[in-house]
Amino acid sequence: MLRLSIASALLLALSVPASADWTQAQRTRFLGQCVESCQSTLRLPDSKLKVCNETCGCVADQAETTVTPADMYAIDEAAAAGQTTEAMQKIRGYFPGCAKKSIRIP
């Protein structure tokens, strides 16, 4: 249940630029929005906030290997228009596995 909640909560973060070899600004923005969305949606106690940090970091690491900076700019534009891109779908696919790994982190 927590995995699905994290995945759902973090979909909001997909409007952030990111990429294969993202710029530092793109990665920072992605992580910031992802973690903020996770924390505000799940309302985790302070002792569990590491789950959001770890999940978002994992997703960013994986997405950076497959999603280009140009894809991320397209994601930003599509999200603003209420649309979905193939790159968004790729990123969404990383959330369940990353959330599962993060829940196991002591």
Secondary structure as the mmCIF struct_conf table of DSSP 4:
data_model
#
loop_
_struct_conf.conf_type_id
_struct_conf.id
_struct_conf.beg_label_comp_id
_struct_conf.beg_label_asym_id
_struct_conf.beg_label_seq_id
_struct_conf.end_label_comp_id
_struct_conf.end_label_asym_id
_struct_conf.end_label_seq_id
HELX_RH_AL_P HELX_RH_AL_P1 LEU A 2 LEU A 10
HELX_RH_3T_P HELX_RH_3T_P1 LEU A 11 SER A 15
BEND BEND1 VAL A 16 VAL A 16
TURN_TY1_P TURN_TY1_P1 ALA A 20 ASP A 21
HELX_RH_AL_P HELX_RH_AL_P2 GLN A 24 LEU A 42
HELX_RH_3T_P HELX_RH_3T_P2 ASP A 46 LYS A 48
TURN_TY1_P TURN_TY1_P2 LEU A 49 LEU A 49
HELX_RH_AL_P HELX_RH_AL_P3 LYS A 50 GLU A 64
TURN_TY1_P TURN_TY1_P3 THR A 65 THR A 66
HELX_RH_AL_P HELX_RH_AL_P4 PRO A 69 ALA A 80
TURN_TY1_P TURN_TY1_P4 ALA A 81 GLY A 82
HELX_RH_AL_P HELX_RH_AL_P5 GLU A 86 ARG A 104
#
